[in-house]
Amino acid sequence: MAAKNPKEKLDDLRGRIDEVDANLTRLFQERQRISNDISKVKEEGNLAITDTGREEKVIASALALADEDKKGETAALVRTLISLSKLRQYENLGLSNAFDFPESSPRAPGPVAFQGVPGAWSERAARIMFPGDEYVTREYFEDVFEAVKSGEASLGVLPIENSQTGAIGEVYDLLRRYSCCIAGQVWIAVAHCLMGARGASVGDVREVFSHPEGFAQCKRFLKGRSWELTGVRNTAVAAEMVSGRASAKFAAIGSRRAAEVNGLDVLAENITDNPKNRTRFIAIAPKPIYDKTSDTVTVTFSTRHQSGALCSVLQAFQLAGLNLTRIESRPASSDSYRFFADLEANIMDQRVRDAIGQASAQSEYFEVLGCCATYREETA
């Protein structure tokens, strides 16, 4: 009998896999049917769905049967089965959809507030997302939130993350503190320049002003230069300060528009370390604003302090086929964290609502921060 070729061997092995998968499917369905019965018993006895001690025993029993080199995979499989069982129990008890979904509201009348002064990157983001609106400036991030919550502004525009330096934690914290909703977002290409007084040159500079993020994004250009670096609250404010000093000794790092607004010369172009450097800006509103064009849902949640808790929350999104484009953690206390996640989704989609409901059931705390559309910079 002729020896089998590699393709025939592969077909045989795949046939065996198919048999195992068929058995696994039958056993999994039987396990879920038992989970249905368990949910009824828990409802009758008013018992908690999550039993951490029981879960750890189930995992330990499985690990005792597993080969040493397969224990990690076995633990992952059993945790997944437990999570699916709990999701089924939540559904049976009507808990997974108990999440209170925020309904969209019309935009309130009023101007758009941004942090900084004319020429700030936030101003550019505001003009892209809301062209033709009236704009008002505020000194600090928190001032923008206060303007929106008080009704002085209908919307606020702030940076929330940079592709090079990461998340801006203060804005994430303020979102929670002021209970504002994300109503829009845009990524801005950040091409910093060095600007100074008319007629000045790079060799004249002795002190440079910018936001700390601006310095962090231009480290390569600044390396080896014996300049004093002075941090200020906004790159456009830095340009304003240099303009007021009217001396060749002072320069600022910021946008070309900031140079134009303040009558400064550009001393060095495109000094950002990464030519693909971008900053994501969000629009905040006092209430949810979304429609069928929205493509991003932002949620925040905290988990139980136990192994696999975060995985259980995220699995609800995985099972619904939802892509997470970002997840951040922020300290909530000395021993706990709050997570922020962005989903490529629209909250008007029932599949998305079901996934959010299931994720919320796995969390200690869960909130939707917004459902918004992504604006394109080239539309400015």
N, C-alpha and C positions, 0 to 999 in steps of 0.2 A: 504494500500500500504506500503510495507516494506521500511524502511528508507534506504537511500543510504549509502554504505560503503565508507570509505575514498578514495579508488581508484576511485570509480564512481564520487565522488564529485570533485576529482582532474581532471578527464577527462572532466567534465562539464566546469570547470574553464578554462582549457586549450583550450576548444572549443571556449569559449568567447574571449580568448586572440587571437586565430587564426583569428576570425572575425575582431577584432580591428586591427591586423597586416595587414590584407588584405586591410582594409580601409586606413591605414597609407601608405601602399605601393602605392595605387592608388593616394592618395593626394600628396605624395612625388614626384611621376613621373610627376604629373600635375605642381607642383611647379618648377621642373627642366625644364619643357617645357616652362614655363613662363620666366625662367632665360635665356633660349635660345633667346627668343624675346627681353628681356632686353639688352642682349649683342649686338644685332643688332642695337637697338636704341642708345646705348652708342657709338657704332662704327660710326654711322651716325653723331652723335653730337660731336664726339671726346671728350667724357666724361670719367672721371676716373671710374675705376671699383669699387674701395673702396670709400664708402661714410660713414664715421664714424658716422655722425649725424643720418643718416637713420638707420644704424645698431642699434644704441642705442634706437631709437624710437621703432623698431620692438621688441627688447628685453623687453622694458618697457611695451608695449602693451600685450605681452604674460604673463609677471609677474602679470599684473593687473587681468588677468583671472585665475591665478593659486591659489590653496589653499596655505595657509601660510606655511604648512609643506612640500610643493612641489616646492617652488620657486627656490631653488638651482638646483634641477633636471631639472626644466623647462628652466632655463637660459642656462644650459649646452646643452640641446637639441636644443634650438633655435640657439645658437652660432654654433653648428655643422651644422645645416641646412644652415645658412648663409655662413659658410666656404665652404660647398659643392656647393652652388650656385655660389660663386666667382670662385671656381676651374673650374666649367663648363664654366663660362664666359671667363676666361683666355684661356681655350682650344678652345672655339669658335673663339676667336680673334687671335689664333695662338701665344699666349704669353707664355704658360706654357712650351713649348719646345724651347724657345729662348735662354736657357742657353747654354753657350759655353763649351762643354765638352772637357776636356784636353785629347789629344791622347797620347798613350804610346810611349816612345822613348827608344832606346837601351841604356844600361848602358855605360857611358863614361869610357875611360881607366883611370887607376890611382888607388892608394891605398885606403884603408878604414881608415878614421880618427876617433879616439875616444878621449874623454876627460879624462885626467889623465895620469897615467904612467902604465907600465906593472904591472899586479896584480889588476887593477881596475875592478869593476863589469862591466863597459862598455867594457873592453877588452874581458871579457867572452862572453858578448852578441855579440860582433863583430865576435868572433871565431865560435859561434854557427850559426849565419846567413850567414857568408861568410868564411867558413873554407878554409885554404890554401892561402888566399889572403895576400898581403903585408899590414902591419898596420903601421900607423903613429900616434903619440900622439900630443895632443894640450892641452894647459893649462886650458882654460876656455870654457864654452858652446859656447859662441859667436865665439871663435876661430875656432871651428869645423864648424860652419855655414860659416864663411869666407873662410875656406879651400875648402869647397864644391862649393861655388859660384865662387871662383876664378879659379877652375879647379885643384888646388893642390891635391885634393882628389876626387875620383869618388863618394864616399858615406861617410856619417858621422853617427856615432852611439852615441845616447844620452839617458839618462833616462827621462821619461815623467810622470810617476806616480808610486806611491807605494801603495800597498794594505793596509798599516797601516797609513801612513801619508798623502796620497792623491796626488793631481796633483802637478807637478813641474811647477809653473806658468811661470817662466822665459823661459822655453823651448817652451811653447805655444806662448808666446809673440814673441820669435825669429822666430818661424815658419812663422808668419805673416810678420814680419819686413823684412825677407830675401826672402820671397816668395819661400821657399823650399817645396818639396813634400815628403810625407811619402812613402817609398818604401819597408818597411818591419817592422816587430815587433816580439818581443819575450818576454815572461815572465820568469824572472830569480828568482829562490828561493834564497833569501838573508839570509844566515846563518852567521852572524857576529861572530868573535872571538876576544878575547883580546890577543894581541901579544906584546912581549917585547924582550929585549936583551937575548942572549944565557945565560942560567943559572939563569935568573931572576925568581922571583915568584910574585904572586899577592900582597903579603905583602910588596914588595919593591917599588911598584908603587906610584908616587906622582903626576904625570901629564899625562893626556891622550889626544892624538890627534885623530881627526876624522872629517869627514864632519858633519855639523849640523844634517843632516838626519840620520847619523849613531848613534849619541847621542839620537835622538828622538826615534829611533827604539830599543834602549837598556835601556830605562828608569828604568825598574825594576832591572836590574843588577847594574846600577849605583847608585840607591837610597841608601842613608845612607853611601856612601863612600865619604870621605873627599878628593877627588882628584880635581885638577885643570883640567877643561875641556876646551881644546883649539880647536876651529873650524878651519879647513883648507879646501881647495877647493876640495879635493878628498880623499877617504879612503886609496887608494894606496899611495898617496903623504904622508899621515900620517905615513904609514909604512916606507916609505923611510926616513922620518925625524927621526924616532926613530932609525933606523939602523945607520944613520949618527952620532947620539949622543953617541951610544955605552955605555949607562948607564942604570942600572936597575931601575932608578927612572922614566924612560919614557916608555910609552906604547901607543899602537894604537888600534883602533877598525876598523876592515875591514875583508877581505876575507882570507881564509887559503892560497890561492895562493899568496896573497900579502906578507904573512909571509914567504913563501918559496922563493919567488923572492928576498926578502931583507935579507935572512939569519936570521930570527927571530924565537923565540920559541913561540908556542901557549900556553898562560898562562891560558886561560879559553875558552872552546868550547861552541858553540851554545848559545850565550848570548842574542840573539834577543828575545824581549818580546813575539812575536807571532811566533810559529814554522812554521806557514803557510805564513810568511811574504814573499812577492814577489814584485819585481820591474819590471815594463814594460819598455822596451827599444825600441826605434824606429830607423830605418835607414832613413836618409834623402838624397835626391837627388836634383839636380838643376831642373830636369824635371820629369814628371810622368813616372813611370816604373810599369807596371802591366801586368798580363796575366790571363788565365782562372783559375789558382790556387788561385788567390787573394780572400780573404774572408772578408776583412774589408775596408769600405769606411769612410774616415774622412772628415767632412765638417765643415766649420765655417760660421756663419751668424750673422746678427743683425736684430732686429725687429723694427717695428714701436712702438712708445711710447703710447700704448693704451691697454685696457683690452682685453685679449684673443689673443693677437698678437703671442705670443710664441706657444700657443695651435694650432693656424692656421697653423703654419709651421710644427709642429710635426705631425699634423693630416695627412699630405700628406704621411708620412712614415707609419703611422698606417693603412691607407686605402690600401696601397700597401702590407701590411703584413710584413713590415720590422722591425726587432728588433733593438732597440737602446741599445747598451751595456754600453754606458757612455755618459753623457752630462756634460759639465763644463761651467762656465761663468767667464769671465775676464772683468774688467773695461775697457771700450773704452774711456770714458771721465768722467767728474764729475757726469753726469746724464744718462749715457747709458752703455750698456754691449754688449760684443761680446760673442757668444756661440760657443762651440766646441762640436761636437757630433760624435760618432762612430756608424756605422751601420754594422750589419752582412749582407754583400752584396758584389756584384761584379759589378763594373760600366759597364762591358760589357753586362750586362743583361738589356734588353730594359725596363722591368718593373721598374728596379732601376733608369734608366735614366728618365723615365716619372715622377717618384716620386720626384726625385731631381729637375726636371724642375718645377713641381708644388710647391715644397717647396720654390724654389728660387723666384717664382712669388709672394709669400706671404711675402718675406723678403725685408728689405731695402738694405741689402748687403748679397751676398751669394758666397761662393767659395769652391771648392773641394780641399782639401789639399793632398789627396792621396788615392790610392786604392792599398792595399798591402796584402801579404800573411803573415800568422802567423807561425813562426818557433817554433819548439818544443825543449825544453831544453835537453831532453833525447837523441836528435840526435847528441849532441856535442861529 
